[in-house]
Amino acid sequence: MGASSSVQQESFAPIKEHYELKKSEGFSDEDLLAHMKGYIAENFPTLVHLYEPSPCVVAGPSGVGKGTIIERLLAKYPQYFGFSVSHTTRGPRPGEVDGQHYNFVTVEAFEEAVGKGEFIEHAKVHTNYYGTSFAAVEKVTVGFLCFVCLI
């Protein structure tokens, strides 16, 4: 197992060296990410899938700490994670901001969007609808290696 691990590390050495060189040249995180995607696609096409955005879904019952986990990921790795803002038909709670905590919409607007197939997932919980739209996920995957979706 040790030899296999060593081979894997050596195969990434040119990528790491190129990354360090470009980082030392003062690239911003956003520009560096875009540059490295192109560099890897051109020179290591079999590795491209490693740098494509992938969903990271954080799910669980109310109160188990989903929000805390997401807050910590976003704070520690803002260049790698984004957050897709879900839709709901319930009213905002004190301190909640439309478009930041949820996209607050009417029942009619939500049902219309469901009818148009605009949601990846949705559910009615008690008397309110909740759901994750394709548009919300698409918005946050641009430029990130991973996005988190709170359901």
Residue frames as a rotation matrix with the C-alpha (Angstrom) as fourth column:
MET 1
0.568 0.823 0.000 0.00
0.823 -0.568 0.000 0.00
0.000 0.000 -1.000 0.00
GLY 2
0.352 -0.512 -0.783 2.90
0.254 -0.753 0.607 2.38
-0.901 -0.413 -0.135 0.74
ALA 3
-0.701 -0.645 0.305 4.30
0.434 -0.047 0.899 2.05
-0.566 0.763 0.313 -2.80
SER 4
-0.144 0.747 0.649 0.92
0.956 -0.065 0.287 2.81
0.256 0.661 -0.705 -4.35
SER 5
0.734 0.411 -0.540 0.55
0.592 -0.777 0.213 5.90
-0.332 -0.476 -0.814 -2.18
SER 6
-0.090 -0.876 -0.474 4.04
0.214 -0.482 0.850 7.06
-0.973 -0.025 0.231 -3.17
VAL 7
-0.691 -0.114 0.714 3.28
0.707 0.097 0.700 6.64
-0.149 0.989 0.014 -6.87
GLN 8
0.347 0.901 0.262 0.09
0.912 -0.390 0.131 8.67
0.219 0.193 -0.956 -6.50
GLN 9
0.627 -0.153 -0.764 1.91
0.344 -0.826 0.447 11.50
-0.699 -0.543 -0.465 -4.72
GLU 10
-0.476 -0.879 -0.040 4.67
0.292 -0.201 0.935 11.56
-0.830 0.433 0.352 -7.35
SER 11
-0.419 0.356 0.835 2.13
0.906 0.100 0.412 11.72
0.063 0.929 -0.364 -10.18
PHE 12
0.698 0.716 0.018 0.69
0.707 -0.692 0.147 14.92
0.118 -0.090 -0.989 -8.69
ALA 13
0.023 -0.795 -0.606 4.10
0.738 -0.395 0.547 16.55
-0.674 -0.460 0.578 -8.21
PRO 14
-0.757 -0.348 0.554 4.07
0.643 -0.548 0.535 18.51
0.117 0.761 0.639 -11.52
ILE 15
0.167 0.897 0.409 0.61
0.582 -0.425 0.694 19.86
0.796 0.123 -0.592 -10.74
LYS 16
0.691 0.051 -0.721 1.65
0.700 -0.297 0.649 20.91
-0.181 -0.954 -0.241 -7.25
GLU 17
-0.363 -0.911 -0.194 4.81
0.763 -0.411 0.499 22.58
-0.535 0.033 0.844 -8.60
HIS 18
-0.600 0.205 0.773 2.83
0.585 -0.546 0.599 24.47
0.545 0.812 0.208 -11.24
TYR 19
0.531 0.841 -0.101 0.25
0.629 -0.312 0.712 25.51
0.568 -0.441 -0.695 -8.62
GLU 20
0.417 -0.444 -0.793 2.94
0.753 -0.319 0.575 26.79
-0.508 -0.837 0.201 -6.26
LEU 21
-0.667 -0.682 0.300 4.62
0.722 -0.493 0.485 28.71
-0.183 0.540 0.821 -9.10
LYS 22
-0.315 0.628 0.711 1.39
0.483 -0.539 0.690 30.43
0.817 0.561 -0.134 -10.15
LYS 23
0.673 0.539 -0.507 0.43
0.692 -0.216 0.689 31.10
0.262 -0.814 -0.518 -6.54
SER 24
-0.003 -0.775 -0.631 3.80
0.799 -0.382 0.465 32.81
-0.602 -0.503 0.621 -5.97
GLU 25
-0.737 -0.238 0.632 3.08
0.634 -0.568 0.525 35.01
0.234 0.788 0.569 -8.99
GLY 26
-0.918 0.331 -0.220 0.21
-0.123 -0.764 -0.634 36.59
-0.378 -0.555 0.741 -7.08
PHE 27
-0.656 0.743 -0.131 -2.83
0.043 0.210 0.977 34.98
0.753 0.636 -0.170 -8.73
SER 28
-0.330 0.662 0.673 -6.07
-0.943 -0.260 -0.207 35.56
0.038 -0.703 0.710 -6.83
ASP 29
-0.577 0.168 0.799 -7.81
-0.229 0.906 -0.356 32.40
-0.784 -0.388 -0.485 -5.58
GLU 30
0.504 0.863 0.038 -10.45
-0.134 0.122 -0.984 32.76
-0.853 0.490 0.177 -8.30
ASP 31
0.564 -0.363 -0.742 -7.90
-0.826 -0.231 -0.514 33.28
0.016 0.903 -0.430 -11.10
LEU 32
-0.543 -0.807 0.233 -5.69
-0.821 0.568 0.053 30.50
-0.175 -0.162 -0.971 -9.76
LEU 33
-0.198 0.567 0.800 -8.60
-0.096 0.801 -0.591 28.06
-0.975 -0.194 -0.104 -9.73
ALA 34
0.808 0.518 -0.279 -9.55
-0.282 -0.075 -0.956 28.96
-0.517 0.852 0.085 -13.31
HIS 35
0.204 -0.826 -0.525 -5.93
-0.972 -0.107 -0.210 28.71
0.117 0.553 -0.825 -14.45
MET 36
-0.630 -0.495 0.598 -5.39
-0.623 0.782 -0.009 25.32
-0.463 -0.378 -0.802 -12.78
LYS 37
0.307 0.799 0.518 -8.56
-0.101 0.568 -0.817 23.92
-0.946 0.198 0.255 -14.33
GLY 38
0.858 -0.012 -0.514 -7.20
-0.507 -0.180 -0.843 24.84
-0.082 0.984 -0.160 -17.78
TYR 39
-0.120 -0.992 -0.045 -3.69
-0.990 0.123 -0.068 23.60
0.073 0.036 -0.997 -17.00
ILE 40
-0.476 -0.009 0.879 -4.96
-0.391 0.898 -0.202 20.25
-0.788 -0.440 -0.431 -15.77
ALA 41
0.616 0.770 0.169 -7.40
-0.135 0.314 -0.940 19.86
-0.776 0.556 0.297 -18.66
GLU 42
0.709 -0.391 -0.587 -4.60
-0.692 -0.228 -0.685 20.50
0.134 0.892 -0.432 -21.16
ASN 43
-0.201 -0.972 -0.124 -1.83
-0.875 0.235 -0.424 18.48
0.441 0.023 -0.897 -19.49
PHE 44
-0.979 -0.074 0.188 -3.64
-0.166 0.823 -0.543 15.84
-0.114 -0.563 -0.819 -17.42
PRO 45
-0.480 0.860 -0.174 -7.04
-0.698 -0.254 0.669 15.24
0.531 0.443 0.722 -19.08
THR 46
-0.207 0.415 -0.886 -7.75
0.311 0.886 0.343 12.11
0.928 -0.204 -0.312 -17.03
LEU 47
-0.692 -0.120 -0.712 -7.74
0.721 -0.073 -0.689 14.22
0.031 -0.990 0.137 -13.87
VAL 48
-0.770 0.375 0.516 -10.25
-0.121 -0.880 0.458 16.83
0.626 0.291 0.723 -15.01
HIS 49
0.164 0.933 -0.322 -13.10
0.255 0.275 0.927 15.21
0.953 -0.234 -0.193 -13.07
LEU 50
-0.215 -0.315 -0.925 -11.28
0.958 0.115 -0.262 16.03
0.188 -0.942 0.277 -9.82
TYR 51
-0.897 -0.225 -0.380 -11.87
0.312 -0.932 -0.184 19.74
-0.313 -0.284 0.906 -10.38
GLU 52
-0.540 0.802 0.254 -15.49
0.101 -0.238 0.966 19.67
0.835 0.548 0.047 -11.50
PRO 53
-0.517 0.412 0.750 -18.07
-0.836 -0.434 -0.337 20.93
0.187 -0.801 0.569 -8.99
SER 54
-0.587 0.337 -0.736 -19.66
0.262 0.939 0.221 18.13
0.766 -0.063 -0.639 -7.02
PRO 55
0.296 0.765 0.572 -22.61
-0.433 -0.427 0.794 18.32
0.852 -0.482 0.205 -4.68
CYS 56
-0.848 -0.375 -0.374 -22.14
0.211 0.408 -0.888 17.86
0.486 -0.832 -0.267 -0.99
VAL 57
0.058 0.970 0.238 -25.58
-0.167 -0.226 0.960 17.43
0.984 -0.095 0.149 0.54
VAL 58
-0.962 -0.264 0.074 -25.93
-0.095 0.067 -0.993 18.01
0.258 -0.962 -0.090 4.26
ALA 59
-0.077 0.991 -0.107 -29.15
-0.370 0.071 0.926 16.41
0.926 0.111 0.361 5.44
GLY 60
-0.795 -0.096 -0.599 -30.66
0.454 0.559 -0.693 15.56
0.402 -0.823 -0.401 8.80
PRO 61
0.206 0.935 -0.288 -33.50
0.913 -0.078 0.400 16.30
0.352 -0.345 -0.870 11.17
SER 62
0.506 0.085 0.858 -34.06
-0.015 -0.994 0.107 19.78
0.862 -0.067 -0.502 12.47
GLY 63
0.804 -0.157 0.574 -31.60
-0.581 -0.414 0.700 20.84
0.128 -0.897 -0.424 15.16
VAL 64
0.881 -0.467 0.071 -28.82
0.429 0.853 0.296 18.28
-0.199 -0.230 0.952 14.54
GLY 65
0.257 -0.832 -0.492 -26.23
0.109 -0.481 0.870 20.85
-0.960 -0.278 -0.033 13.44
LYS 66
0.355 -0.077 0.932 -26.50
0.919 0.211 -0.332 21.02
-0.171 0.974 0.146 9.65
GLY 67
0.914 0.074 0.398 -26.20
0.186 -0.950 -0.250 24.80
0.360 0.303 -0.883 9.71
THR 68
0.718 -0.689 0.095 -23.18
-0.385 -0.280 0.879 24.68
-0.579 -0.669 -0.466 12.01
ILE 69
0.146 -0.661 0.736 -21.33
0.566 0.666 0.486 22.27
-0.812 0.346 0.471 9.72
ILE 70
0.469 0.108 0.877 -22.09
0.863 -0.266 -0.429 24.40
0.187 0.958 -0.218 6.68
GLU 71
0.989 -0.105 0.107 -21.06
-0.127 -0.965 0.231 27.63
0.079 -0.242 -0.967 8.43
ARG 72
0.465 -0.866 0.184 -17.70
-0.199 0.100 0.975 26.09
-0.863 -0.490 -0.126 9.38
LEU 73
0.115 -0.391 0.913 -17.04
0.843 0.524 0.118 24.74
-0.525 0.757 0.390 5.87
LEU 74
0.677 0.229 0.699 -17.85
0.631 -0.669 -0.393 28.10
0.378 0.707 -0.597 4.31
ALA 75
0.939 -0.340 0.041 -15.71
-0.306 -0.779 0.548 29.97
-0.155 -0.527 -0.836 6.84
LYS 76
0.298 -0.885 0.358 -12.68
-0.103 0.343 0.934 27.69
-0.949 -0.315 0.010 6.58
TYR 77
-0.591 -0.494 0.638 -12.80
0.506 0.389 0.770 26.94
-0.628 0.778 0.020 2.83
PRO 78
0.190 0.768 -0.612 -14.65
-0.087 -0.608 -0.790 29.80
-0.978 0.203 -0.049 1.09
GLN 79
-0.305 -0.382 -0.872 -12.77
-0.875 -0.249 0.415 29.20
-0.376 0.890 -0.258 -2.17
TYR 80
-0.975 -0.146 -0.169 -14.00
-0.200 0.906 0.372 25.60
0.099 0.397 -0.913 -2.36
PHE 81
-0.595 0.796 -0.116 -17.58
0.785 0.543 -0.297 25.73
-0.174 -0.268 -0.948 -1.11
GLY 82
-0.817 0.510 0.269 -20.72
-0.378 -0.826 0.419 27.60
0.436 0.241 0.867 -1.98
PHE 83
-0.798 0.596 0.091 -24.20
0.189 0.391 -0.901 27.36
-0.572 -0.702 -0.425 -0.48
SER 84
-0.748 0.621 0.235 -27.36
0.238 -0.079 0.968 26.83
0.619 0.780 -0.089 -2.45
VAL 85
-0.858 0.489 0.156 -30.24
-0.428 -0.513 -0.744 28.78
-0.284 -0.705 0.649 -0.96
SER 86
-0.767 0.625 0.143 -33.43
0.641 0.757 0.128 26.70
-0.028 0.190 -0.981 -0.75
HIS 87
-0.620 0.684 0.384 -36.96
-0.332 -0.672 0.661 27.96
0.710 0.283 0.645 -1.36
THR 88
-0.787 0.469 -0.402 -39.76
0.613 0.513 -0.601 27.92
-0.075 -0.719 -0.691 1.18
THR 89
-0.200 0.814 0.546 -43.30
0.355 -0.459 0.814 29.15
0.913 0.357 -0.197 1.49
ARG 90
0.362 0.303 -0.881 -43.05
0.931 -0.070 0.359 29.85
0.047 -0.950 -0.307 5.20
GLY 91
0.902 -0.010 0.431 -42.48
0.004 -0.999 -0.032 33.36
0.431 0.031 -0.902 6.43
PRO 92
-0.066 -0.997 0.037 -39.03
0.056 -0.041 -0.998 34.54
0.996 -0.064 0.059 7.53
ARG 93
0.553 0.092 -0.828 -38.09
0.808 0.184 0.560 34.07
0.204 -0.979 0.027 11.16
PRO 94
0.961 -0.211 -0.180 -36.45
-0.127 -0.912 0.390 36.94
-0.246 -0.352 -0.903 13.05
GLY 95
0.164 -0.981 -0.108 -33.05
-0.441 -0.171 0.881 37.67
-0.882 -0.096 -0.460 11.54
GLU 96
-0.104 -0.175 0.979 -33.60
0.665 0.720 0.199 35.65
-0.740 0.672 0.042 8.35
VAL 97
-0.251 -0.101 -0.963 -32.87
-0.503 -0.836 0.219 37.45
-0.827 0.539 0.159 5.09
ASP 98
0.779 0.581 0.236 -34.62
-0.046 0.428 -0.902 36.64
-0.625 0.692 0.360 1.82
GLY 99
0.852 -0.456 -0.258 -32.10
-0.280 0.019 -0.960 35.21
0.442 0.890 -0.112 -0.65
GLN 100
-0.176 -0.942 0.286 -29.56
-0.830 -0.014 -0.558 34.46
0.529 -0.335 -0.779 2.06
HIS 101
-0.615 0.024 0.788 -31.25
-0.602 0.632 -0.489 32.03
-0.510 -0.775 -0.374 4.43
TYR 102
-0.284 0.585 0.760 -34.09
0.657 0.696 -0.290 31.01
-0.698 0.417 -0.582 2.11
ASN 103
-0.956 0.276 0.099 -35.79
-0.091 -0.599 0.795 32.29
0.279 0.751 0.598 -0.99
PHE 104
-0.626 0.778 -0.050 -39.16
0.207 0.104 -0.973 33.13
-0.752 -0.619 -0.226 0.52
VAL 105
-0.925 0.347 -0.156 -41.94
-0.233 -0.191 0.954 32.65
0.301 0.918 0.258 -2.03
THR 106
-0.168 0.949 0.267 -45.72
-0.956 -0.091 -0.279 32.34
-0.240 -0.302 0.923 -2.08
VAL 107
-0.164 0.239 0.957 -47.46
-0.075 0.964 -0.253 28.98
-0.984 -0.113 -0.140 -2.22
GLU 108
0.830 0.557 -0.017 -48.69
-0.025 0.007 -1.000 29.85
-0.557 0.830 0.020 -5.71
ALA 109
0.493 -0.730 -0.473 -45.18
-0.866 -0.361 -0.346 30.69
0.082 0.580 -0.810 -6.97
PHE 110
-0.425 -0.659 0.620 -43.75
-0.724 0.659 0.203 27.52
-0.542 -0.363 -0.758 -5.43
GLU 111
0.116 0.574 0.811 -46.44
0.110 0.804 -0.585 25.28
-0.987 0.157 0.031 -6.93
GLU 112
0.911 0.172 -0.375 -45.98
-0.313 -0.302 -0.900 26.94
-0.268 0.938 -0.222 -10.33
ALA 113
0.068 -0.976 -0.208 -42.21
-0.998 -0.064 -0.022 26.31
0.008 0.209 -0.978 -10.18
VAL 114
-0.388 -0.117 0.914 -42.83
-0.349 0.937 -0.028 22.67
-0.853 -0.330 -0.404 -9.21
GLY 115
0.588 0.738 0.332 -45.17
0.092 0.346 -0.934 22.33
-0.803 0.580 0.135 -12.19
LYS 116
0.821 -0.352 -0.450 -42.44
-0.566 -0.397 -0.723 23.66
0.075 0.848 -0.525 -14.49
GLY 117
0.828 -0.503 -0.246 -39.92
0.487 0.864 -0.129 21.13
0.277 -0.013 0.961 -13.12
GLU 118
0.478 -0.642 0.599 -37.68
-0.299 -0.761 -0.576 23.79
0.826 0.096 -0.556 -11.59
PHE 119
0.455 -0.262 0.851 -36.83
-0.886 -0.038 0.462 21.83
-0.089 -0.964 -0.250 -8.41
ILE 120
-0.493 -0.676 -0.549 -34.27
-0.586 0.723 -0.365 19.10
0.643 0.142 -0.752 -7.83
GLU 121
-0.598 0.367 -0.713 -36.20
0.666 0.722 -0.187 18.11
0.446 -0.586 -0.676 -4.74
HIS 122
-0.586 0.462 0.666 -39.13
-0.572 -0.818 0.064 19.49
0.574 -0.344 0.743 -2.81
ALA 123
-0.602 0.429 -0.673 -41.43
0.648 0.755 -0.098 18.50
0.466 -0.496 -0.733 0.02
LYS 124
0.138 0.679 0.721 -44.36
-0.324 -0.657 0.681 19.74
0.936 -0.328 0.130 1.99
VAL 125
-0.669 -0.381 -0.638 -43.51
0.510 0.390 -0.767 19.84
0.541 -0.838 -0.066 5.68
HIS 126
-0.545 0.630 -0.554 -46.55
0.545 -0.236 -0.804 20.44
-0.637 -0.740 -0.215 7.85
THR 127
0.535 0.843 -0.057 -48.15
0.522 -0.384 -0.762 23.40
-0.664 0.378 -0.645 6.06
ASN 128
0.513 -0.427 -0.745 -45.16
-0.580 -0.812 0.066 24.78
-0.633 0.398 -0.664 4.15
TYR 129
0.951 -0.279 0.136 -43.20
0.282 0.593 -0.755 23.80
0.130 0.756 0.642 1.06
TYR 130
0.373 -0.916 -0.148 -39.42
-0.450 -0.318 0.835 23.54
-0.812 -0.245 -0.531 0.98
GLY 131
0.849 -0.082 0.522 -37.24
0.434 0.672 -0.600 22.78
-0.302 0.736 0.606 -2.03
THR 132
-0.120 -0.946 -0.301 -33.93
0.073 -0.311 0.948 23.13
-0.990 0.091 0.106 -3.83
SER 133
0.845 0.466 -0.261 -34.14
-0.174 -0.220 -0.960 24.64
-0.505 0.857 -0.105 -7.30
PHE 134
0.493 -0.660 0.566 -31.88
0.867 0.430 -0.254 23.81
-0.076 0.616 0.784 -10.22
ALA 135
0.578 -0.235 0.782 -31.21
0.230 -0.872 -0.432 27.55
0.783 0.430 -0.450 -10.57
ALA 136
0.852 -0.247 0.461 -30.00
-0.523 -0.424 0.739 27.89
0.013 -0.871 -0.491 -6.96
VAL 137
0.621 -0.640 0.453 -27.58
0.294 0.726 0.621 25.00
-0.726 -0.253 0.639 -7.38
GLU 138
0.475 -0.430 0.767 -26.34
0.846 -0.017 -0.533 26.22
0.242 0.903 0.356 -10.76
LYS 139
0.805 -0.112 0.583 -25.72
-0.125 -0.992 -0.019 29.68
0.581 -0.058 -0.812 -9.32
VAL 140
0.722 -0.493 0.485 -23.47
-0.617 -0.143 0.774 28.37
-0.312 -0.858 -0.408 -6.59
THR 141
0.675 -0.504 0.540 -21.53
0.460 0.859 0.226 25.71
-0.577 0.096 0.811 -8.52
VAL 142
0.778 -0.407 0.478 -19.89
0.311 -0.412 -0.856 28.26
0.545 0.815 -0.194 -10.81
GLY 143
0.213 -0.821 0.530 -16.30
-0.488 -0.560 -0.670 28.66
0.846 -0.116 -0.520 -9.61
PHE 144
0.178 -0.139 0.974 -16.53
-0.962 0.183 0.202 26.22
-0.206 -0.973 -0.102 -6.71
LEU 145
-0.756 -0.467 -0.459 -15.21
-0.534 0.845 0.019 22.70
0.379 0.259 -0.888 -6.34
CYS 146
-0.690 0.552 -0.468 -18.15
0.663 0.742 -0.103 21.74
0.290 -0.381 -0.878 -4.19
PHE 147
-0.511 0.568 0.646 -21.44
-0.524 -0.801 0.290 23.18
0.682 -0.190 0.706 -3.11
VAL 148
-0.958 0.235 -0.163 -23.53
0.275 0.597 -0.754 22.38
-0.079 -0.767 -0.637 -0.11
CYS 149
-0.410 0.907 0.093 -27.25
-0.299 -0.230 0.926 22.04
0.861 0.352 0.366 -0.10
LEU 150
-0.937 0.125 0.326 -29.19
-0.311 0.128 -0.942 22.10
-0.160 -0.984 -0.081 3.13
ILE 151
-0.274 0.892 -0.358 -32.24
-0.450 0.210 0.868 19.84
0.850 0.399 0.344 3.10
